[in-house]
Amino acid sequence: MTISSHPSRWRLLLMAVVGVLLLAGCGGESGQTGGGGAGKRPPVAKIAFEPGQGAQEASPTAPVRVSVQQGKLDEVELTNGDDENVKGNLAPDGRSWSASEPLGYDKTYTWSGTAIGADGKQVQVQGEFHTVKPRETVRATVNPTDNAQVGVGMPVSVKFDAPVRDKKAAQRALQVQTSVPTEGAWSWLNDRQVDWRPKEYWKPNTRVTVRANLYGVPYGGGNWGKSDVSSTFDIGRSQVVKANVPSHQIQVIRDGQQVAAYQASFGKDGDPNSATPNGTFIVMEKKPVTFMTNQEAGYFNVPENWAARLSNHGEFIHENKANSANIGERNTSHGCINLNVGDAKAYFDSAMLGDPVEVTGSSANLPPKFDVYDWQIPWDQWTAKSAT
């Protein structure tokens, strides 16, 4: 009777009990999911490396950089296998760090440090990469050397200790800067030598700076550049020798004016093996005394004075007492330009390495293969030998 007469009380009691149970259940699930879920959210900061993480063939001169998105770098270190720190700079906005010096060949580099994300969470900067291991590092040299003063015909020459397969890569690393605007071009004379020369003779008193930034340059075949090389030198006054074979004399033209004319005997006319060949040569070397040998002509280690070498084929300007009777009269030498002793000394003293000597009127021509033959190559053929 009591139950049936008061049904609403039982309903209210049951609803209250169920409500309490539901609230208890909902409250426990919210604390577990809400608190635990927020704690498991990953940091927003994202780290990126250049070269990429784990790279194995990195160039030692390629950009080296670590950057962060949605955060800032706190501290960064890049160390090599000897635990030496690589120098670098942090960007003003704190979002990147870049190395400021080249790396070494065949070394493992390790990143360390931290970054703070926009969410305030710390992330680790960690990773490593390895630089390329060359089969061989190839040395290069530049001529003229630092502080030299040379004549208006002197080319710039970069020579390599081993063949260069990727000539484009090597040539892109070469620069010539001049104090006076000068049109010129690189030309590969062989796979170990590339020369730069102006289209016309240098203007006097030009300062020239050559930079060969060859460290880290791949030459092909596993060979890489060993080091950067550079040179700054000066062009002197203009002095050009005009050597017309039939005239039996040479003229010295300095800064556009003839300053001397010397009686001469050139190579034997009509004998292609002895005639002084046509072409534009330069003074390559000067020696007060040089010893000359010509097996075909039958002489060995004959001393000649005041010798200025014009070609590795064997041509010089020098004195020759034994041929003095023919100087100014007949061409009877074995290819050299013979002068009398006083004239040879005067010319020798005035000459500078790189001075042009222009031979004309000869019955013979010399193929462009005996150094220094840069001016024997026509300009269109010269530029065609450029790799870029």
MARZA-272981 format. One record per atom (N, C-alpha, C): residue in one letter; y, z, x. Coordinates in steps of 0.2 Angstrom, whole numbers, padded with zeros to 4 digits, always signed. Example, Ala and Ser with C-alpha at 12.3 -4.5 7.8 and 13.67 -1.06 7.14 Angstrom:
! residues 2
A-0028+0039+0066
A-0022+0039+0062
A-0016+0039+0066
S-0011+0035+0064
S-0005+0036+0068
S+0000+0039+0064
//
This chain:
! residues 388
M-0006+0000+0004
M+0000+0000+0000
M+0006+0000+0004
T+0006+0004+0010
T+0012+0004+0014
T+0014-0002+0017
I+0008-0005+0019
I+0009-0012+0023
I+0011-0017+0018
S+0008-0017+0013
S+0010-0023+0008
S+0017-0022+0005
S+0019-0016+0005
S+0025-0014+0002
S+0031-0015+0006
H+0030-0016+0013
H+0035-0017+0018
H+0033-0022+0023
P+0032-0029+0021
P+0030-0034+0026
P+0036-0036+0031
S+0042-0036+0029
S+0047-0038+0033
S+0048-0034+0040
R+0046-0027+0039
R+0046-0023+0045
R+0041-0025+0050
W+0035-0027+0048
W+0030-0029+0053
W+0032-0036+0056
R+0035-0040+0052
R+0038-0047+0055
R+0043-0045+0060
L+0048-0041+0059
L+0053-0040+0064
L+0050-0037+0070
L+0045-0032+0069
L+0042-0029+0075
L+0038-0034+0080
L+0035-0038+0076
L+0031-0043+0080
L+0036-0048+0084
M+0041-0050+0080
M+0046-0055+0083
M+0049-0052+0089
A+0051-0045+0089
A+0054-0042+0094
A+0049-0041+0101
V+0043-0040+0099
V+0038-0039+0105
V+0037-0046+0108
V+0037-0052+0104
V+0036-0058+0107
V+0042-0060+0111
G+0048-0058+0108
G+0054-0060+0112
G+0055-0057+0119
V+0052-0050+0119
V+0052-0047+0125
V+0048-0050+0130
L+0042-0052+0128
L+0037-0055+0132
L+0040-0062+0135
L+0043-0066+0131
L+0046-0072+0133
L+0051-0071+0138
L+0056-0066+0137
L+0061-0065+0141
L+0058-0063+0148
A+0053-0059+0148
A+0050-0056+0154
A+0047-0062+0158
G+0044-0067+0155
G+0041-0073+0158
G+0046-0077+0160
C+0051-0079+0157
C+0057-0083+0159
C+0060-0080+0165
G+0062-0074+0165
G+0065-0071+0170
G+0062-0071+0177
G+0055-0071+0177
G+0051-0071+0183
G+0051-0078+0186
E+0050-0083+0182
E+0050-0090+0184
E+0056-0092+0187
S+0062-0091+0184
S+0069-0092+0187
S+0070-0090+0194
G+0068-0083+0195
G+0070-0080+0201
G+0066-0084+0207
Q+0059-0086+0205
Q+0055-0089+0210
Q+0057-0096+0212
T+0059-0100+0206
T+0060-0107+0207
T+0068-0108+0210
G+0072-0104+0206
G+0079-0105+0208
G+0081-0103+0215
G+0079-0097+0217
G+0080-0094+0224
G+0076-0098+0229
G+0070-0099+0228
G+0066-0102+0233
G+0068-0110+0233
G+0069-0113+0228
G+0071-0120+0228
G+0078-0121+0232
A+0083-0117+0231
A+0089-0118+0235
A+0088-0117+0242
G+0083-0112+0244
G+0082-0111+0251
G+0079-0117+0255
K+0075-0121+0251
K+0071-0126+0254
K+0075-0133+0255
R+0081-0133+0252
R+0084-0140+0253
R+0086-0141+0260
P+0084-0148+0263
P+0085-0149+0270
P+0092-0150+0272
P+0094-0149+0278
P+0101-0149+0280
P+0104-0156+0279
V+0110-0157+0278
V+0113-0163+0276
V+0114-0167+0282
A+0115-0164+0288
A+0117-0167+0294
A+0111-0172+0297
K+0113-0178+0299
K+0108-0183+0301
K+0110-0185+0308
I+0105-0184+0313
I+0107-0186+0320
I+0104-0193+0321
A+0108-0197+0325
A+0106-0204+0327
A+0107-0205+0335
F+0102-0208+0338
F+0102-0209+0345
F+0103-0216+0347
E+0106-0218+0352
E+0106-0224+0356
E+0106-0223+0363
P+0101-0226+0366
P+0095-0229+0364
P+0091-0225+0359
G+0087-0228+0355
G+0083-0225+0350
G+0078-0220+0353
Q+0076-0215+0348
Q+0072-0210+0350
Q+0065-0213+0353
G+0063-0211+0359
G+0057-0213+0362
G+0057-0220+0365
A+0063-0223+0366
A+0064-0230+0369
A+0061-0229+0376
Q+0057-0235+0378
Q+0054-0235+0385
Q+0057-0240+0390
E+0061-0245+0388
E+0063-0250+0392
E+0071-0250+0392
A+0074-0244+0391
A+0082-0244+0391
A+0085-0247+0397
S+0090-0251+0396
S+0095-0253+0401
S+0099-0247+0404
P+0099-0246+0410
P+0103-0240+0413
P+0111-0241+0412
T+0113-0247+0410
T+0120-0248+0408
T+0122-0249+0401
A+0117-0249+0397
A+0118-0250+0390
A+0121-0244+0387
P+0125-0244+0381
P+0128-0238+0378
P+0123-0233+0377
V+0125-0227+0379
V+0121-0221+0378
V+0125-0216+0373
R+0122-0214+0367
R+0127-0211+0362
R+0122-0207+0357
V+0125-0201+0355
V+0122-0198+0350
V+0127-0196+0345
S+0126-0197+0338
S+0131-0196+0333
S+0127-0193+0327
V+0132-0190+0323
V+0130-0186+0317
V+0133-0188+0311
Q+0130-0189+0306
Q+0133-0190+0299
Q+0133-0183+0295
Q+0138-0182+0291
Q+0139-0176+0287
Q+0139-0170+0291
G+0142-0170+0297
G+0142-0164+0301
G+0146-0166+0308
K+0146-0161+0312
K+0149-0161+0319
K+0145-0159+0324
L+0145-0162+0330
L+0141-0159+0335
L+0144-0153+0338
D+0140-0148+0339
D+0142-0142+0342
D+0142-0142+0350
E+0136-0144+0352
E+0135-0144+0360
E+0130-0150+0361
V+0131-0154+0366
V+0126-0159+0368
V+0125-0159+0376
E+0119-0160+0378
E+0117-0161+0385
E+0112-0167+0385
L+0113-0171+0390
L+0108-0176+0392
L+0107-0175+0399
T+0100-0174+0400
T+0098-0173+0407
T+0093-0177+0409
N+0092-0179+0416
N+0087-0183+0419
N+0081-0179+0421
G+0076-0182+0424
G+0070-0179+0426
G+0071-0174+0431
D+0077-0174+0435
D+0078-0169+0440
D+0083-0163+0437
D+0083-0163+0430
D+0087-0158+0427
D+0095-0158+0429
E+0097-0164+0430
E+0104-0165+0431
E+0107-0168+0425
N+0113-0165+0423
N+0117-0167+0417
N+0120-0174+0418
V+0120-0178+0413
V+0124-0184+0413
V+0131-0183+0411
K+0136-0186+0414
K+0143-0185+0412
K+0144-0188+0405
G+0148-0185+0401
G+0149-0189+0395
G+0155-0186+0391
N+0157-0189+0385
N+0163-0186+0382
N+0162-0186+0374
L+0164-0180+0372
L+0164-0179+0364
L+0170-0182+0361
A+0168-0186+0356
A+0174-0189+0352
A+0178-0184+0349
P+0185-0186+0348
P+0189-0181+0345
P+0187-0178+0338
D+0184-0182+0334
D+0182-0180+0328
D+0175-0176+0328
G+0172-0175+0334
G+0166-0171+0335
G+0160-0175+0332
R+0160-0181+0330
R+0155-0184+0327
R+0150-0188+0332
S+0152-0189+0338
S+0148-0193+0343
S+0150-0190+0350
W+0145-0191+0354
W+0145-0190+0361
W+0143-0196+0365
S+0146-0199+0370
S+0144-0204+0374
S+0144-0203+0381
A+0139-0206+0384
A+0139-0205+0392
A+0144-0209+0395
S+0147-0206+0400
S+0153-0210+0404
S+0151-0212+0411
E+0144-0212+0412
E+0142-0215+0419
E+0135-0218+0418
P+0134-0223+0422
P+0127-0227+0421
P+0122-0222+0423
L+0116-0224+0420
L+0110-0220+0421
L+0106-0223+0427
G+0100-0220+0429
G+0096-0222+0434
G+0091-0227+0432
Y+0088-0230+0436
Y+0082-0234+0434
Y+0075-0229+0434
D+0071-0231+0430
D+0064-0228+0429
D+0065-0220+0429
K+0069-0218+0424
K+0070-0211+0423
K+0069-0209+0416
T+0067-0203+0415
T+0066-0200+0408
T+0072-0196+0407
Y+0076-0197+0401
Y+0082-0193+0399
Y+0080-0189+0393
T+0083-0183+0393
T+0081-0178+0387
T+0088-0176+0384
W+0088-0176+0377
W+0094-0174+0374
W+0092-0167+0372
S+0098-0163+0372
S+0097-0156+0369
S+0104-0154+0366
G+0104-0149+0362
G+0110-0147+0359
G+0110-0145+0351
T+0115-0145+0348
T+0115-0143+0341
T+0121-0146+0337
A+0120-0147+0331
A+0126-0150+0326
A+0126-0145+0320
I+0132-0145+0317
I+0133-0141+0311
I+0135-0146+0306
G+0130-0145+0300
G+0132-0150+0295
G+0137-0148+0290
A+0139-0152+0286
A+0144-0151+0281
A+0142-0145+0276
D+0136-0144+0276
D+0133-0138+0272
D+0133-0132+0276
G+0135-0132+0282
G+0135-0126+0286
G+0128-0124+0290
K+0124-0129+0289
K+0117-0128+0292
K+0117-0131+0299
Q+0113-0128+0303
Q+0113-0130+0310
Q+0107-0135+0311
V+0107-0140+0314
V+0102-0145+0316
V+0101-0145+0323
Q+0095-0147+0326
Q+0094-0147+0333
Q+0096-0155+0335
V+0099-0156+0341
V+0099-0162+0344
V+0094-0162+0350
Q+0088-0166+0348
Q+0083-0166+0353
Q+0079-0173+0353
G+0077-0175+0359
G+0074-0182+0359
G+0074-0184+0366
E+0071-0190+0368
E+0071-0192+0375
E+0070-0200+0374
F+0071-0203+0380
F+0070-0210+0381
F+0069-0211+0388
H+0067-0217+0390
H+0065-0219+0397
H+0068-0225+0399
T+0071-0226+0405
T+0075-0232+0407
T+0070-0237+0410
V+0072-0243+0411
V+0067-0248+0413
V+0065-0247+0420
K+0059-0249+0422
K+0057-0249+0429
K+0057-0256+0432
P+0062-0258+0436
P+0062-0264+0439
P+0056-0266+0444
R+0054-0272+0444
R+0049-0274+0449
R+0052-0274+0456
E+0059-0276+0456
E+0062-0276+0462
E+0070-0275+0460
T+0074-0271+0464
T+0081-0271+0463
T+0084-0276+0469
V+0088-0280+0467
V+0090-0286+0471
V+0097-0284+0473
R+0098-0284+0480
R+0105-0283+0483
R+0109-0290+0482
A+0116-0289+0482
A+0120-0295+0482
A+0126-0293+0487
T+0129-0298+0489
T+0135-0298+0494
T+0140-0303+0492
V+0146-0301+0493
V+0152-0305+0491
V+0156-0307+0498
N+0158-0313+0498
N+0162-0316+0504
N+0168-0320+0501
P+0174-0319+0503
P+0176-0315+0509
P+0176-0307+0507
T+0176-0304+0512
T+0175-0296+0512
T+0182-0293+0511
D+0182-0287+0509
D+0188-0283+0508
D+0193-0284+0514
N+0200-0285+0512
N+0205-0285+0516
N+0205-0291+0521
A+0201-0296+0520
A+0201-0302+0524
A+0207-0307+0522
Q+0210-0311+0527
Q+0215-0316+0525
Q+0212-0322+0527
V+0212-0327+0522
V+0208-0333+0523
V+0212-0339+0521
G+0210-0345+0523
G+0213-0351+0522
G+0213-0354+0515
V+0216-0359+0513
V+0217-0361+0506
V+0211-0365+0504
G+0206-0366+0508
G+0200-0369+0506
G+0194-0365+0505
M+0195-0358+0506
M+0189-0353+0506
M+0186-0352+0499
P+0180-0353+0498
P+0177-0352+0492
P+0175-0344+0491
V+0174-0342+0485
V+0171-0335+0484
V+0163-0336+0484
S+0160-0333+0488
S+0152-0334+0488
S+0149-0327+0486
V+0144-0327+0481
V+0140-0321+0480
V+0133-0323+0481
K+0130-0320+0486
K+0123-0321+0488
K+0118-0316+0486
F+0112-0317+0484
F+0107-0313+0482
F+0101-0313+0486
D+0098-0307+0487
D+0092-0306+0492
D+0086-0309+0489
A+0086-0311+0483
A+0080-0314+0479
A+0082-0319+0474
P+0078-0323+0472
P+0080-0328+0467
P+0082-0325+0461
V+0087-0328+0458
V+0089-0326+0451
V+0087-0331+0446
R+0083-0329+0441
R+0081-0333+0436
R+0086-0334+0430
D+0088-0328+0428
D+0093-0328+0422
D+0100-0328+0425
K+0102-0334+0427
K+0108-0335+0430
K+0114-0334+0425
K+0113-0335+0419
K+0118-0333+0414
K+0120-0326+0414
A+0115-0322+0414
A+0116-0314+0414
A+0120-0312+0420
A+0118-0315+0426
A+0121-0314+0432
A+0128-0316+0432
Q+0129-0322+0430
Q+0136-0325+0430
Q+0141-0321+0425
R+0138-0319+0420
R+0143-0315+0415
R+0145-0309+0418
A+0142-0306+0423
A+0144-0300+0427
A+0149-0301+0432
L+0151-0308+0433
L+0156-0309+0439
L+0163-0311+0436
Q+0168-0308+0440
Q+0175-0309+0438
Q+0179-0311+0444
V+0183-0315+0443
V+0188-0317+0448
V+0195-0316+0445
Q+0199-0312+0448
Q+0206-0311+0446
Q+0211-0313+0452
T+0216-0317+0450
T+0221-0319+0455
T+0228-0317+0453
S+0232-0316+0458
S+0239-0314+0457
S+0243-0320+0455
V+0241-0326+0456
V+0244-0332+0454
V+0239-0336+0450
P+0241-0339+0444
P+0237-0342+0440
P+0233-0348+0443
T+0226-0348+0443
T+0222-0352+0447
T+0216-0355+0443
E+0216-0361+0442
E+0210-0364+0439
E+0204-0365+0443
G+0199-0362+0441
G+0193-0362+0446
G+0186-0361+0441
A+0181-0362+0445
A+0174-0361+0441
A+0169-0359+0446
W+0164-0355+0443
W+0158-0354+0446
W+0153-0360+0446
S+0149-0360+0452
S+0144-0366+0452
S+0138-0363+0456
W+0132-0364+0453
W+0126-0361+0457
W+0124-0367+0462
L+0124-0365+0468
L+0122-0370+0473
L+0114-0370+0475
N+0111-0364+0473
N+0104-0363+0473
N+0103-0357+0469
D+0096-0355+0469
D+0095-0349+0465
D+0096-0342+0468
R+0099-0342+0474
R+0101-0336+0477
R+0109-0336+0479
Q+0112-0341+0477
Q+0120-0341+0478
Q+0124-0345+0473
V+0129-0341+0471
V+0134-0344+0466
V+0141-0343+0469
D+0145-0349+0469
D+0151-0349+0472
D+0156-0350+0467
W+0162-0348+0468
W+0168-0349+0464
W+0173-0352+0469
R+0176-0358+0466
R+0182-0361+0470
R+0187-0364+0465
P+0193-0364+0468
P+0198-0367+0463
P+0197-0374+0463
K+0200-0377+0458
K+0200-0385+0457
K+0203-0388+0462
E+0209-0386+0464
E+0213-0388+0470
E+0213-0382+0475
Y+0216-0383+0481
Y+0216-0378+0486
Y+0220-0372+0483
W+0218-0366+0485
W+0222-0360+0483
W+0230-0361+0485
K+0234-0358+0481
K+0241-0357+0483
K+0242-0352+0488
P+0246-0353+0493
P+0247-0348+0498
P+0249-0342+0496
N+0247-0336+0499
N+0249-0330+0498
N+0246-0327+0491
T+0241-0330+0488
T+0237-0327+0482
T+0233-0321+0484
R+0233-0316+0480
R+0229-0311+0481
R+0223-0311+0476
V+0217-0311+0479
V+0211-0312+0475
V+0207-0306+0474
T+0204-0304+0468
T+0200-0298+0467
T+0193-0301+0464
V+0188-0300+0467
V+0181-0302+0464
V+0177-0295+0463
R+0175-0295+0456
R+0171-0290+0454
R+0164-0293+0452
A+0159-0290+0455
A+0152-0292+0453
A+0149-0286+0451
N+0149-0285+0444
N+0146-0279+0441
N+0139-0280+0439
L+0135-0280+0444
L+0128-0282+0444
L+0123-0277+0443
Y+0125-0270+0444
Y+0120-0265+0443
Y+0118-0265+0435
G+0111-0265+0434
G+0109-0265+0427
G+0108-0272+0424
V+0109-0277+0428
V+0109-0284+0425
V+0102-0286+0426
P+0099-0289+0421
P+0092-0291+0422
P+0092-0299+0425
Y+0089-0300+0430
Y+0089-0306+0433
Y+0083-0311+0431
G+0078-0308+0428
G+0072-0311+0426
G+0067-0310+0430
G+0061-0310+0428
G+0055-0309+0432
G+0054-0302+0434
G+0057-0297+0431
G+0057-0290+0432
G+0062-0288+0437
N+0066-0292+0440
N+0071-0291+0445
N+0077-0289+0441
W+0081-0284+0444
W+0087-0281+0441
W+0092-0280+0447
G+0098-0280+0445
G+0104-0279+0450
G+0104-0272+0453
K+0104-0272+0460
K+0104-0266+0463
K+0110-0261+0463
S+0116-0265+0463
S+0122-0261+0464
S+0128-0266+0462
D+0134-0263+0460
D+0140-0267+0459
D+0143-0268+0466
V+0146-0274+0467
V+0150-0275+0473
V+0157-0278+0471
S+0161-0278+0476
S+0168-0281+0474
S+0172-0282+0481
S+0177-0286+0480
S+0181-0287+0486
S+0188-0289+0484
T+0193-0287+0488
T+0200-0290+0487
T+0202-0293+0494
F+0204-0299+0493
F+0207-0302+0500
F+0213-0306+0498
D+0216-0309+0503
D+0222-0313+0503
D+0221-0320+0505
I+0224-0325+0502
I+0225-0332+0505
I+0231-0332+0509
G+0231-0335+0515
G+0236-0335+0520
G+0240-0341+0519
R+0244-0343+0524
R+0248-0349+0523
R+0243-0355+0522
S+0246-0361+0520
S+0242-0367+0520
S+0242-0371+0526
Q+0236-0372+0529
Q+0235-0376+0534
Q+0229-0381+0533
V+0230-0388+0533
V+0225-0393+0532
V+0225-0397+0538
V+0219-0399+0541
V+0219-0404+0546
V+0217-0411+0543
K+0221-0416+0544
K+0219-0423+0542
K+0216-0426+0548
A+0210-0428+0548
A+0206-0431+0553
A+0203-0438+0551
N+0208-0443+0553
N+0206-0450+0552
N+0202-0453+0558
V+0196-0454+0557
V+0192-0456+0563
V+0194-0462+0566
P+0196-0468+0563
P+0199-0473+0567
P+0205-0472+0571
S+0209-0467+0569
S+0215-0466+0572
S+0215-0462+0579
H+0209-0459+0580
H+0207-0455+0587
H+0212-0449+0587
Q+0214-0446+0582
Q+0218-0440+0582
Q+0217-0436+0576
I+0219-0430+0576
I+0220-0426+0571
I+0227-0423+0570
Q+0229-0422+0563
Q+0235-0420+0562
Q+0235-0413+0558
V+0239-0409+0560
V+0239-0402+0557
V+0245-0401+0553
I+0243-0400+0546
I+0249-0400+0541
I+0249-0393+0539
R+0255-0389+0540
R+0256-0382+0538
R+0261-0382+0533
D+0259-0379+0527
D+0264-0378+0521
D+0267-0385+0520
G+0263-0390+0520
G+0266-0397+0518
G+0269-0401+0523
Q+0270-0398+0529
Q+0274-0401+0535
Q+0269-0402+0541
Q+0269-0408+0544
Q+0265-0409+0550
Q+0268-0405+0556
V+0264-0401+0559
V+0267-0396+0564
V+0264-0398+0571
A+0258-0402+0571
A+0255-0404+0577
A+0251-0411+0576
A+0250-0415+0581
A+0245-0420+0581
A+0242-0420+0588
Y+0235-0420+0588
Y+0231-0420+0594
Y+0227-0426+0595
Q+0227-0428+0601
Q+0222-0434+0603
Q+0215-0431+0602
A+0210-0436+0600
A+0203-0433+0598
A+0198-0439+0600
S+0192-0437+0601
S+0187-0442+0601
S+0182-0439+0596
F+0180-0443+0591
F+0175-0442+0585
F+0168-0444+0587
G+0164-0443+0583
G+0157-0445+0584
G+0156-0453+0585
K+0151-0455+0588
K+0150-0462+0589
K+0150-0466+0583
D+0155-0471+0583
D+0155-0476+0578
D+0149-0480+0577
G+0147-0481+0570
G+0141-0485+0569
G+0134-0481+0570
D+0134-0475+0572
D+0128-0472+0573
D+0128-0466+0568
P+0124-0467+0562
P+0124-0462+0557
P+0122-0455+0559
N+0118-0455+0565
N+0116-0448+0567
N+0121-0445+0572
S+0126-0448+0574
S+0131-0445+0578
S+0138-0446+0575
A+0139-0450+0571
A+0146-0451+0568
A+0148-0444+0565
T+0155-0443+0565
T+0158-0437+0562
T+0158-0439+0554
P+0155-0436+0550
P+0154-0438+0543
P+0161-0437+0539
N+0162-0441+0534
N+0167-0440+0529
N+0166-0434+0525
G+0172-0431+0523
G+0171-0426+0518
G+0176-0420+0520
T+0177-0416+0515
T+0182-0410+0516
T+0177-0404+0518
F+0178-0401+0524
F+0175-0396+0527
F+0180-0390+0527
I+0177-0384+0529
I+0182-0378+0531
I+0180-0375+0537
V+0185-0372+0540
V+0183-0368+0546
V+0179-0362+0544
M+0173-0362+0547
M+0168-0357+0545
M+0167-0352+0550
E+0169-0353+0556
E+0168-0348+0562
E+0172-0350+0567
K+0174-0346+0571
K+0178-0347+0577
K+0175-0343+0583
K+0174-0347+0589
K+0172-0343+0595
K+0175-0346+0601
P+0178-0342+0605
P+0181-0344+0611
P+0176-0348+0615
V+0170-0346+0616
V+0165-0350+0619
V+0159-0350+0615
T+0156-0356+0614
T+0149-0357+0610
T+0145-0361+0614
F+0138-0360+0614
F+0133-0364+0618
F+0130-0369+0613
M+0130-0375+0615
M+0128-0381+0611
M+0122-0384+0613
T+0118-0386+0609
T+0111-0389+0610
T+0110-0395+0606
N+0108-0401+0609
N+0107-0407+0605
N+0101-0410+0609
Q+0095-0409+0606
Q+0089-0411+0609
Q+0089-0419+0610
E+0091-0422+0604
E+0090-0429+0604
E+0095-0432+0610
A+0101-0429+0611
A+0106-0431+0616
A+0104-0429+0623
G+0099-0424+0623
G+0097-0422+0629
G+0101-0416+0633
Y+0105-0412+0629
Y+0108-0406+0632
Y+0106-0400+0629
F+0106-0394+0633
F+0104-0388+0630
F+0109-0383+0633
N+0111-0378+0628
N+0115-0372+0630
N+0121-0374+0634
V+0125-0380+0632
V+0131-0381+0636
V+0137-0377+0633
P+0140-0374+0637
P+0146-0370+0635
P+0152-0374+0633
E+0155-0373+0627
E+0161-0377+0625
E+0166-0372+0623
N+0172-0373+0625
N+0177-0368+0623
N+0181-0370+0617
W+0184-0364+0614
W+0189-0365+0608
W+0185-0369+0603
A+0180-0366+0600
A+0175-0370+0595
A+0177-0367+0588
A+0178-0371+0584
A+0179-0370+0577
A+0174-0374+0573
R+0169-0370+0570
R+0163-0373+0567
R+0166-0376+0560
L+0164-0382+0558
L+0165-0385+0552
L+0159-0386+0547
S+0153-0385+0550
S+0147-0386+0546
S+0141-0384+0549
N+0136-0382+0546
N+0130-0380+0548
N+0126-0386+0550
H+0128-0392+0549
H+0125-0398+0551
H+0126-0399+0559
G+0131-0395+0561
G+0133-0395+0569
G+0139-0398+0571
E+0144-0399+0566
E+0151-0402+0568
E+0155-0396+0570
F+0159-0397+0575
F+0164-0392+0577
F+0171-0396+0579
I+0176-0392+0579
I+0182-0395+0583
I+0182-0391+0590
H+0182-0394+0596
H+0182-0390+0602
H+0184-0394+0608
E+0185-0391+0613
E+0187-0395+0619
E+0181-0398+0622
N+0182-0403+0626
N+0176-0406+0630
N+0178-0410+0636
K+0178-0406+0641
K+0181-0409+0648
K+0177-0415+0649
A+0170-0415+0648
A+0166-0421+0650
A+0168-0427+0646
N+0171-0426+0641
N+0173-0432+0637
N+0180-0434+0637
S+0184-0431+0642
S+0191-0431+0642
S+0193-0439+0643
A+0190-0443+0646
A+0192-0450+0647
A+0192-0454+0640
N+0188-0452+0635
N+0188-0455+0629
N+0192-0452+0624
I+0195-0446+0625
I+0199-0443+0620
I+0205-0447+0618
G+0206-0449+0612
G+0212-0453+0610
G+0211-0460+0611
E+0205-0462+0614
E+0204-0469+0615
E+0198-0472+0611
R+0192-0468+0612
R+0186-0470+0609
R+0182-0464+0606
N+0178-0466+0601
N+0174-0461+0598
N+0167-0461+0601
T+0166-0456+0605
T+0160-0456+0609
T+0156-0449+0608
S+0158-0444+0604
S+0155-0438+0604
S+0148-0439+0600
H+0145-0433+0599
H+0139-0433+0595
H+0140-0430+0588
G+0146-0431+0586
G+0147-0428+0579
G+0153-0424+0579
C+0155-0420+0584
C+0160-0415+0584
C+0167-0419+0585
I+0172-0415+0584
I+0179-0418+0586
I+0181-0415+0592
N+0181-0419+0598
N+0183-0417+0604
N+0190-0417+0605
L+0193-0412+0608
L+0200-0412+0610
L+0201-0410+0618
N+0207-0411+0620
N+0208-0409+0627
N+0209-0401+0627
V+0208-0398+0633
V+0208-0391+0633
V+0214-0388+0630
G+0220-0390+0632
G+0226-0387+0629
G+0227-0387+0622
D+0225-0393+0620
D+0226-0395+0612
D+0221-0391+0608
A+0215-0390+0611
A+0209-0386+0608
A+0211-0379+0607
K+0214-0376+0613
K+0216-0369+0613
K+0222-0368+0607
A+0227-0373+0607
A+0232-0372+0603
A+0230-0373+0595
Y+0225-0377+0594
Y+0223-0378+0587
Y+0218-0372+0586
F+0214-0369+0590
F+0210-0363+0589
F+0214-0357+0587
D+0220-0357+0591
D+0224-0351+0590
D+0227-0351+0583
S+0229-0357+0580
S+0232-0358+0574
S+0227-0358+0568
A+0221-0359+0569
A+0216-0359+0564
A+0214-0353+0561
M+0212-0353+0554
M+0210-0347+0550
M+0204-0349+0547
L+0199-0344+0546
L+0193-0346+0542
L+0195-0348+0535
G+0192-0353+0533
G+0194-0356+0526
G+0199-0362+0526
D+0202-0363+0532
D+0206-0369+0533
D+0202-0376+0531
P+0205-0380+0527
P+0202-0386+0526
P+0202-0391+0532
V+0197-0395+0533
V+0197-0401+0538
V+0195-0407+0534
E+0199-0412+0533
E+0198-0418+0529
E+0196-0424+0533
V+0190-0426+0534
V+0188-0431+0538
V+0188-0438+0534
T+0191-0443+0536
T+0191-0449+0532
T+0190-0455+0537
G+0188-0461+0534
G+0187-0467+0539
G+0181-0467+0543
S+0176-0463+0541
S+0170-0463+0545
S+0165-0468+0542
S+0160-0470+0546
S+0155-0474+0544
S+0149-0470+0541
A+0150-0464+0541
A+0144-0460+0539
A+0146-0454+0534
N+0142-0453+0529
N+0143-0447+0524
N+0138-0442+0525
L+0139-0436+0524
L+0135-0430+0524
L+0133-0428+0517
P+0126-0428+0516
P+0124-0425+0509
P+0127-0418+0509
P+0129-0416+0502
P+0131-0409+0501
P+0126-0404+0501
K+0123-0402+0507
K+0118-0397+0508
K+0119-0393+0514
F+0124-0394+0518
F+0125-0390+0524
F+0131-0386+0524
D+0130-0380+0523
D+0136-0375+0522
D+0141-0377+0527
V+0148-0376+0525
V+0150-0374+0518
V+0152-0381+0515
Y+0149-0383+0510
Y+0149-0390+0507
Y+0153-0390+0500
D+0156-0384+0498
D+0159-0384+0491
D+0163-0389+0490
W+0168-0391+0495
W+0173-0396+0493
W+0170-0403+0493
Q+0164-0404+0495
Q+0161-0411+0495
Q+0158-0412+0488
I+0158-0407+0484
I+0155-0409+0477
I+0161-0410+0472
P+0161-0416+0469
P+0167-0417+0464
P+0167-0412+0459
W+0173-0411+0456
W+0175-0406+0451
W+0170-0406+0445
D+0169-0412+0442
D+0165-0413+0436
D+0158-0411+0438
Q+0155-0412+0444
Q+0148-0410+0446
Q+0148-0403+0447
W+0154-0400+0450
W+0154-0393+0452
W+0154-0389+0445
T+0158-0390+0440
T+0158-0387+0434
T+0151-0387+0430
A+0148-0393+0431
A+0141-0394+0428
A+0136-0389+0431
K+0137-0386+0436
K+0132-0382+0439
K+0133-0374+0437
S+0138-0373+0433
S+0139-0367+0430
S+0134-0365+0425
A+0132-0359+0425
A+0127-0356+0420
A+0129-0355+0413
T+0136-0354+0412
T+0139-0352+0406
T+0144-0358+0404
//
